[in-house]
Amino acid sequence: MTTKELLQQYEEYKLKISAYSLAMTTMYFDMQTTAPKKSGIYRNPRLAYLEGELFSLTHAQEYFDLLETLSKAEDADELTRKETAAILKDLNKTRNIPKDVYVAYSELALNSENAWEEAYHANDYSIFEPYLKKVIEGKSKLLTYRDDYGTKSNYDLLLDDYEPGMNSEEYDKFFNLIKEELVPLIHKIVKKGKIDDSFLYKHYPREIQAKVMKELMDYLHFDFESGILRESLHPFTSSFSKYDNRITTKYLEDKLDSSIFSVIHESGHATYNAQVSDELAETYFFDNMSMGMHESQSRTFEIYLGKNRAFWEANYPLLQNAYPEQLGDVTLDQFVDAINASTPSLIRTEADELTYPLHILIRYEIEKALFNGEISVEHLDEVWNSKYEEYLGIRPEDDRTGILQDVHWSDGSFGYFPTYALGSAYAAQFIHAMRKDLDIEDCLRNSRFDLIKDWLKEHIHKYGGSNLPKDQIFIATGEPFDPHYYINHLKEKYTRLYHLDKE
Ligand code: ZN
């Protein structure tokens, strides 16, 4: 076949694969936002059927051969060569796994998730413990079928899957810095006492919150012609295409800032995909950004912009008008201090900006030690609790607020957690670079968020996932990744907020 014919065949494959994906993503979004409880009875078998069809399509020998040939075809265009090579690299991770091994692991993961749920409700780690052991063994076995098995440690293979180019050596450096610089800072802040944030916990009616969100999203220049906001149990973003980026939130009537910052966060994710260049919009690179890169954009919105005082100089009047009784007496400074306050807590998903990376550090240290065989799953809850005491000065009293709080390990997602901290660190470096071109506070204060969006598009978003994270960071900032921007940001911000320099 000529390259021209192969390209035609490839285009047909792409259309078919993306049609299945779009149908499934739409069904998942519907399931999590509007579908009635019983809908699964009819939907789930059809959804599973589509999953199977998609798997057969993407694992057909013909498709592999096509990718193989096109990735090396000198007369094919550069983008196609790059795209087919990237898809091939991804598929090679699962390609050689025998079907029975794959099915057995999927079943194990499902049972393990159920055991985790049972353990969570019973508040008893020992129910989950044997499953955790089996999942680690199962996950390690899957790795043996990969082409790159044995080229590095199993944990490094997993780290690289979630954040290409990262390994435990790099993460060690990153987390050691966090440990050395932030633990003492957190201890100092605890001694200083709490900042008053009680007004955030008054009653904030759902309907008013929904109206406020619309206004905030307008401020963020969220494109409602190619995106929507809905409600779900846990906030998330689902990108169907460049022209359809949907976000969700959850309204808590007794916690004002919860939905505000989840909407700003998810808008960051959505904007990333919406601003991918037209050239990449219908390619694999539209949505294959690394976990760390994607989180860097949501954290840029949520933390570095959304918690900035200048952001609220523009938007606090909106809140005061919406909630005159709750916030009438609260000044802008009181509000900004409250949304930035830091207090060590046990639950990762509720942690503030400063203590958050310590939650991740704890999970990273445990995962790494488990995979290196330095510790076992036995009494892992005790290991967990001791680390919380050491780093955050608080000790979980039970497994539910301790080791059982996250679902990630139950289905074998090891190596995922570290990207959460990495995203915030990348974001600090991006903001530093943005400052050279833009007066960020001026943009925020004067409702010119469009200028910030344009900067992100030009330096980051337009590339989609076509660059490795380390290359993307260099392109956007002119420097390799440097975690000091993150550490310095946190140290400066919290020293100022808690007046630690005046001692
Ligand atoms: Zn996120």
Residues whose N, C-alpha, C, O or C-beta is under 5 A from the ligand:
A	BS01	ZN	E295 S298
